[in-house]
């Protein structure tokens, strides 16, 4: 997984939207709890939206605009910040989305997904960059924290055979996948590599949030794209259906990982 660019802690676009929404709400003397009830989003999350710390979905904005009798002003602002069809890369903070998600589905082409990488595998992938290594290992703590998300790793079969670092690194990595698969909130499944499928084109993570909205992070050769556009999510869903049709059940996946670790990397 390529090293992710560090993003500012606050996005001007998020802050601008949040301030405008708060002003409109206060003019109408509407409480955040009321917005939370209407949108089925928790009050703390509404507060984060108004503080510029979380991105609002279009569905959320439409409900709030209607209730506050904004005449489409909030929707227009949201569209301006998402203009030209771009997936708002400047005001989506993927690490925060990942941390807030209740469910993550990860598919990584060619290598093991970052959240599932062992320390030595991370070091090999990131060329020994200590700061980047520490950041990735810190991210992995979401797998074992209290109220950890449900995480599914769909592992490309060829990843089990493709050398990264030394043979010892690969053995450690496959053992690490087996250990992760024993966690109650983690599923590891191998996607068989035979034949053509939609997952041959890119890697991605789909995050499901507490309000059941979804956000996807899609890697390209140029940069990563973060999007909640319905058309993009539909395309990713179609790829997931194709991948899961080629995926071994958990127990068979573990058997294959053990077999490759013993026969290829011992």
N, C-alpha and C positions, 0 to 999 in steps of 0.2 A: 504494500500500500504506500503510495507516495506521501512524503512529508506534507502535512497540511500547513498552509500559511496561517500565521498568527493573526487574529482579528482584534480590532479594538473592543474594549469591554462594553462600550455603548455605541450604537449606530445612530447617527443623526436622523436617519429616516424613521427609525423606530421611536425615537424620542419625539420627533415632530408629530407623528401620528398619535402617540399616547397623550401628548399635551392637548391636542385638538379635541380628542375624544373626551378627556377630562373636563375641558371647558364647556363643551356641549352638555355633558351630563350635569355639571354643577348649575348651569343656567336653568335647567329643567328641574333642579333639586331632586335628582334621582340618586339613590345610594348605589354603591358598588355591589352590594348584596342583591339588589334588584336586577342589575345587569347579569350577575352570576346566575340567578334563578332563571331568567329568560333564556340565556344562552347555554345553560347546563355546563358552565365552566365555573370552577371554584372561585370564591372571592379573592383568595391570594393570587390566582392566575390573572384575574381581571386587574388587580393592583399592579402586577408585573407588566401587563400590556400598557397601562397608563403611565408607568414609570419608564417605559422604553426598554424593558428587559426581556420582553417576549413578543413575538410576532403574532398578530391576530390573523385568523383564517378569514377567508372571504365570507363564509357562512356566518361567522360571528359578527363581522362588520355589517352585513345586510340586516341582521336582527336588531343590532344596536341603532343603526341609522333609522330604521323604521320606527322603533320605540321612541327615540329622541326627536322624531319628526325633523330630521336633518335635511330632508329633501334631496337625498343622494350625495350630500357634501362629503360625508365620511367615506362612502363608496368611491367617489371620485378621487379623494386623496389616496385611498388604498390603491386604486388603479394607477394613479400617477407614480406611486412608488414601485409599481410593478409593471411599468410601461414597456412597450415594444416586445412583449412576450418573454422578457428575461425572467428567470426564476429568482429575482430579488437577491442576488448574491451578497449585496452590501448590508442587508438587514436581517438576514437569517444567520444565526449563530449556531452552527451544527453541533459543536461540543455541548452547548446548553440543551439543544433539542435532544441529543443522545442521553444526557444526564437526566432529563425530565421524563423520558419515554417510559411507558409501562411495558412495552414490547419492542424488540428489535429483531429483524430478520436480515442476516448478513450473507451476501454472496460475493466472494472474491475470486476473480479470475487469476490463475497462474500461481498465486501465493496464498498463504493462510491469512485470514482476516486479522486486522490489527488487534482487535479485542481478544483474539484467541492465540496470539503469538507468545511463545516462551521467551524468557529474557535473552537467551543466546541468539534466537532467531530474530528478535527485534534488533539486536546489536548488528547482526549481519545485514539485515535489510536496510538499516539506517546508517551503514558505514561507520559505526562507532561514534556517531554524534551524541555526546552524553546528554545534552539538553533535550534533544528530540526523543531519545530513549526514555529518559525520566518522564517526559510528558505522556508518552504512549503507555508506559507501565502504570502511571497514575490513573489514566482513563480506564484501565482494566479493572480497577477497584469497584466499578459499578456492578460487576458480576457477582460480588460477594458481600455487598453492603446490605444493610437492613432495607427491606422493601425493594430488593433488587428486581430489575425488569426480567421478564421472560425473554430469553435470547435463543434464537435458532441460528446455527452456523451451517450453511450449505457449502460443503467443501468440494471443490473441483477434484476429481479423482487424480488427475495428473499432478496436482499439488503434492500428493503423498510421495511421488517419485522424483519431483524436480528438486535438485540439490540447491540448498541455500546454506552457505557456510560449510561446515564439515559434516561428515557422517554422524558424528556425535551430536551436532546441532540438530540434525534431522531426527535422530532417535529421541532426543529430548522433546522436540516439538510434537512428535506423534504421541509420545507418552503424555504430554501436556493436554493434547486434544482428548485423550482418553480420560484424564482426570477431570477436565471440564465437563465431559459428558455425564459424569456422576453427580454433578450439582443438580439439585431439584429444579432449578429454574433454567437450566441450559440443555439444549438439544443439539447434538452434532450428527449430521447426516452427510454421507458422501454422494455426490452427483456423478453418476457413471459417465465416463468421457466418450463413449462410443456414439457416433452420429453427430449431426448438426443440431444445435439448439440455440434459442435466443440469448442464452447466457454467454455465448462465445464472444459477444460484442463489447461487454463492459462489466464492471463491478458496481455493486450498489448496496446500500443499507436502507431498509424501510423502517421508520419509527412510527409506532402507534402511541398517541398521547392519551392522557387521562380522559379527555373529552371525546375520545375515539376518532379524532382527526388523524391524518397521516401525513408524514413528511418524508421525502426520499432524498438521499445523498447519492449522486451518481458520479462515478469517476470517468473522466475522459482523458485523452492524450494531452489536452491543453490545460484543463483545470477541473476541479470538482464543482458540481452544480447541486445546489440545494433547492428543492421545489416542492410545492404542494399543489401545483396545477393539476386539475382533474385528468386532463389528457395524458400528462406525464405519468401520473399514478396508475392510470389504466394500462399504459404501455408496460410499466414495471410489473403490474399484476399479471399480465399475459405471460411475461417472461417467467415469473414465479410458478405459474401453472405448468409451463413447459419443463422447468427445472425439477419440480416435485414429481412429475411423471417419470423422471429419470433418476430419482433419489432412492437410495437403500434405506430401509427402516433403521432405527437407532441401533438395535442389537447387531444386525448384519453390518452396519457401518463400523461399529467397534471391532467386529471380527476382522474386517478387511484392514483397518488401521493397524491392528496387532500383527496381522500377517505381513504387511508391507514393512513394518518396523523390524520384524525378525528377519525377513528374507532379504531386504534391500539395505537396511542401515545398521545391521549388527556385524 
